[in-house]
Amino acid sequence: MKKLVVILAFMLNGCALYDAYMQTGFDNQEYMLVTQIRTDAQSYKKQCGNGLLAASNAQAISAKTDLFEKYSELIPRNENGISASKSLNAIAQGLAIAYVDPKGEPSATFCKLKYSSIENAAYVIQHVVGNRPR
């Protein structure tokens, strides 16, 4: 019976070690990109009242989130990161599309809400990426 307990203990520890090994490791570039996106969203949110800046800022952040998505999708064992980067990019693309829509420029409130969503999503991703094993 004691041997069975010892064998089970080794097997359980082995599974935990395997899971830790197979987890995506910390990536400096991924962390830097998501930090830049979050910082840009904070800065751009303050400029939502300026029509010219708001439109160019929306294009800039959509380009950066697109870069982040393309970078994340090729990291091995990064399914959650891929999903998160796609969601973040979808928010930013929605903002950029709103500024090129011929129906008119979106309101400053819409702009601020979109940047708040981008900032919050980037914060969560930053936290997850930052807690990966080094």
C-alpha positions in Angstrom: 0.0 0.0 0.0 2.9 2.4 0.9 4.5 1.7 -2.5 1.2 2.6 -4.3 1.0 5.9 -2.4 4.6 6.7 -3.4 4.0 5.8 -7.0 0.9 7.9 -7.1 2.7 10.8 -5.5 5.4 10.6 -8.2 2.8 10.4 -11.0 0.9 13.5 -9.7 4.1 15.5 -9.4 5.1 14.3 -12.9 1.9 15.7 -14.3 2.4 19.0 -12.7 5.9 19.2 -13.9 4.8 18.3 -17.4 2.1 21.0 -17.4 4.6 23.6 -16.2 7.1 22.6 -18.9 4.5 22.7 -21.6 3.2 26.1 -20.6 4.2 29.1 -22.8 7.2 30.8 -21.4 7.6 34.5 -20.8 8.3 36.5 -24.0 9.8 40.0 -23.7 8.6 41.1 -27.1 5.0 40.0 -26.4 5.0 41.8 -23.1 6.5 44.9 -24.6 3.9 45.1 -27.3 0.9 44.7 -25.0 2.5 47.3 -22.6 2.8 49.7 -25.5 -0.8 49.1 -26.6 -2.0 49.8 -23.0 0.1 52.9 -22.7 -1.1 54.2 -26.2 -4.7 53.6 -25.2 -4.3 55.6 -22.1 -2.7 58.5 -24.0 -5.1 58.4 -27.0 -8.1 58.3 -24.8 -7.2 61.9 -23.7 -7.2 63.1 -27.3 -10.7 61.8 -28.3 -12.1 65.3 -28.6 -9.7 66.2 -31.4 -11.1 64.8 -34.7 -7.8 64.8 -36.6 -5.8 63.2 -33.8 -8.5 60.7 -32.9 -8.7 59.3 -36.4 -4.9 58.9 -36.8 -4.6 57.5 -33.3 -7.3 54.9 -34.1 -5.3 53.8 -37.1 -2.1 53.7 -35.1 -3.5 51.5 -32.4 -5.2 49.2 -34.8 -1.9 48.7 -36.6 -0.2 47.9 -33.3 -2.9 45.4 -32.2 -2.7 43.8 -35.6 1.1 43.4 -35.1 0.5 42.0 -31.6 -2.0 39.4 -33.0 0.4 38.4 -35.8 3.3 38.1 -33.3 1.3 36.1 -30.8 -0.2 33.6 -33.3 3.2 32.0 -34.0 4.3 31.4 -30.4 4.1 27.7 -29.6 1.6 26.5 -27.0 0.0 30.0 -26.9 -3.7 29.2 -27.6 -5.0 31.5 -24.9 -2.6 34.3 -26.0 -3.8 34.0 -29.6 -7.4 34.2 -28.5 -6.8 37.2 -26.3 -4.8 39.0 -29.0 -7.6 38.4 -31.5 -10.1 39.9 -29.2 -8.0 42.9 -28.5 -7.4 43.4 -32.2 -11.1 43.2 -32.9 -11.8 46.0 -30.5 -9.1 48.2 -32.1 -10.2 47.4 -35.6 -13.8 48.4 -34.7 -12.6 51.8 -33.5 -10.5 52.3 -36.7 -13.4 51.3 -39.0 -15.6 53.8 -37.2 -13.3 56.6 -38.2 -13.3 55.7 -41.9 -17.0 55.1 -42.0 -18.6 57.7 -44.4 -21.6 58.1 -42.1 -19.6 60.5 -39.9 -17.1 60.7 -37.2 -17.9 58.8 -34.0 -18.5 60.7 -30.8 -15.8 61.4 -28.2 -17.7 59.2 -25.7 -17.6 56.3 -28.2 -13.9 56.9 -28.6 -13.2 57.0 -24.9 -15.2 53.8 -24.3 -13.3 51.9 -27.0 -10.0 53.1 -25.6 -11.1 52.1 -22.1 -11.9 48.6 -23.5 -8.6 48.3 -25.2 -6.8 49.5 -22.1 -8.6 47.0 -19.8 -8.1 44.1 -22.2 -4.4 45.0 -22.5 -4.1 45.2 -18.8 -5.4 41.6 -18.4 -3.2 40.3 -21.1 -0.2 42.1 -19.6 -0.9 40.5 -16.3 -1.2 37.0 -17.8 1.9 37.3 -20.0 3.9 38.8 -17.1 3.1 35.8 -14.8 4.4 33.2 -17.2 7.4 31.2 -16.1 10.7 32.7 -17.1 
